[in-house]
């Protein structure tokens, strides 16, 4: 256990890496997922199909296999990304599909009258989405999106398998080194994840309350 | 084509949409062409690299790996249902002494990454004479999926109209009888689609066993790509297998959903399977 506390900077740096992976892929997948959801409900059939296919393929592939693609297969095609970039790419590609589904369900939950009214005053599809539907839909999907983000925070652990020194990889390192205090080390790192997850939950709860509109 | 979100297109809009479609198609075709050219240039389309996947011996090995993966997934889902039922009932208990620990366990295992749990179990209880990697995978998945299912069970029981329980108490049933004979049987119908979706999650998560050298299809795949240097092809084949399996499961969930619950909205659970709680 002294091992961990005398090298506590390593623990903090590992969680820093976890948070960096989470933040970069979280922001990217929120943006791309919303865009994809727009394509999925939009009037252009080709875009609708393409977005649907993307979601179906990515959502049903295990994250580990997406990591194998990015970390093992891409170098074979002479595409060389850094570890961190590759990790973010895999996590973003995977999470985008879930964000898209969450946002789409939010769009479906908005009352029919809203879209009808928007069309009645002559807004185009883009205007309807931007000014009427999405502002309401995104408020409605805060809780499911928070679940997706919590999943993402935990999913960053898969990067440990492919040589990124984030929290899970660091835990493995300490657990293998310090035989006597394995359970304590595990609980310490687990506590770190619990804190991250609770922070996301609390943030989502705050946003939900703040953005709540009378409907 | 029209939906609530947009009108049936007039001539100008149709023309514009045709342009959008053409551009999208061009981009998609361009991407595919790029991939094919790239594959070709780096020799990824050579028959030798794909050959293992049409060679009977390797196909059999892959199928055996898949069987192991599916086996681990099924065992962990079955165990998770039991574990989740216990935790779910615990959470619903009127006694603080029962519900508080159940709550702590659920929250803990939902917040901890499955992979970290696997590493820990394998390092601590694995090794000679200890748990095999297979059981480390099954136990980790049981703990995680059980905690998620506990929440599903609770939401399912909550979704049964309250009049049912009240009627049960009115005719003098005990708490356990109300739960066992009235609420749970009706809740099962509501929960089944969510449970099947959780199977998709469990099946995807079993691949993580790769990290602690548990068998399964990814290990077999690694053996193949280390021998033939066909990383790309192996990744494609593995992805295809999982997509096919998971889409079948999702299709089944939708069928069951329609059959059992009709137009009732899908059960909403905080952090449920459909929101991609797990890997």
HADDOCK unambig.tbl for C-alpha pairs under 7 A between the chains (distance, minus, plus):
assign (segid A and resid 43 and name CA) (segid B and resid 6 and name CA) 6.92 0.50 0.50
assign (segid A and resid 44 and name CA) (segid B and resid 17 and name CA) 6.04 0.50 0.50
assign (segid A and resid 44 and name CA) (segid B and resid 21 and name CA) 6.40 0.50 0.50
assign (segid A and resid 46 and name CA) (segid B and resid 21 and name CA) 5.62 0.50 0.50
assign (segid A and resid 46 and name CA) (segid B and resid 24 and name CA) 6.95 0.50 0.50
assign (segid A and resid 47 and name CA) (segid B and resid 24 and name CA) 6.69 0.50 0.50
assign (segid A and resid 57 and name CA) (segid B and resid 243 and name CA) 6.39 0.50 0.50
assign (segid A and resid 60 and name CA) (segid B and resid 242 and name CA) 6.67 0.50 0.50
assign (segid A and resid 60 and name CA) (segid B and resid 243 and name CA) 4.99 0.50 0.50
assign (segid A and resid 60 and name CA) (segid B and resid 246 and name CA) 5.69 0.50 0.50
assign (segid A and resid 60 and name CA) (segid B and resid 247 and name CA) 6.84 0.50 0.50
assign (segid A and resid 61 and name CA) (segid B and resid 239 and name CA) 5.72 0.50 0.50
assign (segid A and resid 61 and name CA) (segid B and resid 242 and name CA) 5.87 0.50 0.50
assign (segid A and resid 61 and name CA) (segid B and resid 243 and name CA) 5.63 0.50 0.50
assign (segid A and resid 62 and name CA) (segid B and resid 204 and name CA) 4.70 0.50 0.50
assign (segid A and resid 62 and name CA) (segid B and resid 205 and name CA) 6.95 0.50 0.50
assign (segid A and resid 62 and name CA) (segid B and resid 279 and name CA) 6.51 0.50 0.50
assign (segid A and resid 63 and name CA) (segid B and resid 279 and name CA) 5.69 0.50 0.50
assign (segid A and resid 64 and name CA) (segid B and resid 207 and name CA) 6.68 0.50 0.50
assign (segid A and resid 64 and name CA) (segid B and resid 208 and name CA) 6.61 0.50 0.50
assign (segid A and resid 65 and name CA) (segid B and resid 235 and name CA) 6.64 0.50 0.50
assign (segid A and resid 65 and name CA) (segid B and resid 239 and name CA) 6.53 0.50 0.50
assign (segid A and resid 68 and name CA) (segid B and resid 235 and name CA) 6.62 0.50 0.50
assign (segid A and resid 69 and name CA) (segid B and resid 232 and name CA) 6.91 0.50 0.50
assign (segid A and resid 69 and name CA) (segid B and resid 235 and name CA) 5.88 0.50 0.50
assign (segid A and resid 72 and name CA) (segid B and resid 231 and name CA) 6.47 0.50 0.50
assign (segid A and resid 73 and name CA) (segid B and resid 231 and name CA) 5.06 0.50 0.50
assign (segid A and resid 73 and name CA) (segid B and resid 232 and name CA) 4.54 0.50 0.50
assign (segid A and resid 77 and name CA) (segid B and resid 38 and name CA) 6.84 0.50 0.50
assign (segid A and resid 77 and name CA) (segid B and resid 39 and name CA) 6.84 0.50 0.50
assign (segid A and resid 77 and name CA) (segid B and resid 42 and name CA) 6.24 0.50 0.50
assign (segid A and resid 98 and name CA) (segid B and resid 275 and name CA) 6.30 0.50 0.50
assign (segid A and resid 98 and name CA) (segid B and resid 276 and name CA) 6.30 0.50 0.50
assign (segid A and resid 102 and name CA) (segid B and resid 275 and name CA) 6.92 0.50 0.50
assign (segid A and resid 112 and name CA) (segid B and resid 4 and name CA) 6.74 0.50 0.50
assign (segid A and resid 115 and name CA) (segid B and resid 4 and name CA) 6.10 0.50 0.50
assign (segid A and resid 115 and name CA) (segid B and resid 5 and name CA) 5.55 0.50 0.50
assign (segid A and resid 116 and name CA) (segid B and resid 4 and name CA) 6.37 0.50 0.50
assign (segid A and resid 119 and name CA) (segid B and resid 6 and name CA) 6.87 0.50 0.50
assign (segid A and resid 125 and name CA) (segid B and resid 5 and name CA) 6.62 0.50 0.50
assign (segid A and resid 125 and name CA) (segid B and resid 6 and name CA) 5.64 0.50 0.50
assign (segid A and resid 144 and name CA) (segid B and resid 271 and name CA) 6.70 0.50 0.50
assign (segid A and resid 144 and name CA) (segid B and resid 275 and name CA) 6.45 0.50 0.50
assign (segid A and resid 147 and name CA) (segid B and resid 271 and name CA) 4.72 0.50 0.50
assign (segid A and resid 147 and name CA) (segid B and resid 275 and name CA) 6.44 0.50 0.50
assign (segid A and resid 147 and name CA) (segid B and resid 277 and name CA) 6.37 0.50 0.50
assign (segid A and resid 148 and name CA) (segid B and resid 275 and name CA) 5.76 0.50 0.50
assign (segid A and resid 148 and name CA) (segid B and resid 276 and name CA) 6.01 0.50 0.50
assign (segid A and resid 148 and name CA) (segid B and resid 277 and name CA) 6.22 0.50 0.50
assign (segid A and resid 151 and name CA) (segid B and resid 276 and name CA) 6.55 0.50 0.50
assign (segid A and resid 151 and name CA) (segid B and resid 277 and name CA) 4.63 0.50 0.50
assign (segid A and resid 151 and name CA) (segid B and resid 278 and name CA) 5.70 0.50 0.50
assign (segid A and resid 154 and name CA) (segid B and resid 112 and name CA) 6.99 0.50 0.50
assign (segid A and resid 154 and name CA) (segid B and resid 113 and name CA) 4.98 0.50 0.50
assign (segid A and resid 155 and name CA) (segid B and resid 113 and name CA) 6.97 0.50 0.50
assign (segid A and resid 155 and name CA) (segid B and resid 279 and name CA) 5.86 0.50 0.50
assign (segid A and resid 157 and name CA) (segid B and resid 113 and name CA) 6.67 0.50 0.50
assign (segid A and resid 157 and name CA) (segid B and resid 115 and name CA) 6.68 0.50 0.50
assign (segid A and resid 158 and name CA) (segid B and resid 115 and name CA) 6.94 0.50 0.50
assign (segid A and resid 161 and name CA) (segid B and resid 211 and name CA) 6.07 0.50 0.50
assign (segid A and resid 168 and name CA) (segid B and resid 116 and name CA) 5.55 0.50 0.50
assign (segid A and resid 172 and name CA) (segid B and resid 119 and name CA) 6.34 0.50 0.50
assign (segid A and resid 176 and name CA) (segid B and resid 123 and name CA) 6.77 0.50 0.50
assign (segid A and resid 182 and name CA) (segid B and resid 124 and name CA) 6.79 0.50 0.50
assign (segid A and resid 186 and name CA) (segid B and resid 120 and name CA) 6.68 0.50 0.50
assign (segid A and resid 190 and name CA) (segid B and resid 112 and name CA) 5.69 0.50 0.50
assign (segid A and resid 193 and name CA) (segid B and resid 111 and name CA) 6.31 0.50 0.50
assign (segid A and resid 193 and name CA) (segid B and resid 112 and name CA) 6.11 0.50 0.50
assign (segid A and resid 194 and name CA) (segid B and resid 111 and name CA) 5.30 0.50 0.50
assign (segid A and resid 194 and name CA) (segid B and resid 112 and name CA) 6.80 0.50 0.50
assign (segid A and resid 197 and name CA) (segid B and resid 111 and name CA) 6.22 0.50 0.50
